[in-house]
Amino acid sequence: MNTRKLVFFAGLILLLSSFSSPTYKIAKLKYSGGGDWYGNRTALPNLVRFCNQNIFTNFSADEATVEVGSAEIFDYPFVYLTGHGNVVFSDAEAANLRKYLAGGGFLHIDDNYGLDKFIRKEMKKVFPELSFVELPANHPLYQQHFKFPNGLPKIHEHDGKRAQGFALVWKGRVVCFYTYECDLGNGWEDYGTYPGDTQEKRTEALKMGANLIQYALTQ
């Protein structure tokens, strides 16, 4: 084999090895106010595993934790916020989160029940000029690798209300997706975490999560 072919194959091996190594992480957002930002402990690792296997992402298996006001937030293409209780962003944190989202970042807010009245107020600090709008069932987010013709699925029951997917749209781009009365993250957790939840619902939740990841990274 001549030198030119050796150089070609060496380069090819390096290229393939770079694809096989994890390149980025999903982060869970840590916030102030006393709410349980750390909820759904097994959700993101399971979602990462499902995405890597089914839509061929290249996430590291371990989730990260990042604070709202931290410069490290810019290291993550997708940030996840969950909880049941109070959420408080300082002015500096709200400004940092706005800069992250306006600059290409993506935030998924997942109401774990009880978050709604707090998060709507805090996101107004981030984008005072924007309001959450419900995405229709034919929105591209629901038509990615997995098809959801009826829109956001209902994963975990609380009040008997229908699941709704809301978005903040900044200059034509969805920068924040808010899952309400759905509890998507509960469906990502280890099977058996919530008695009564079925494997079918868990798979449905993971498929919706994969769609969200795919949409966030490619829109």
Secondary structure, DSSP 8 states (H G I E B T S, - for coil): --HHHHHHHHHHHHHHHHHHS--B--EEEE-BSS--TT-STTHHHHHHHHHHHHT---B-SS-EEEETT-GGGGG-S-EEEEESS--B--HHHHHHHHHHHHTT--EEEEE-SS-HHHHHHHHHHH-TT---EE--TTSGGGBSSSB-TT-S---S-SSS---EEEEEEETTEEEEEEEESS-HHHHHS-TTSSTT--HHHHHHHHHHHHHHHHHHHH-
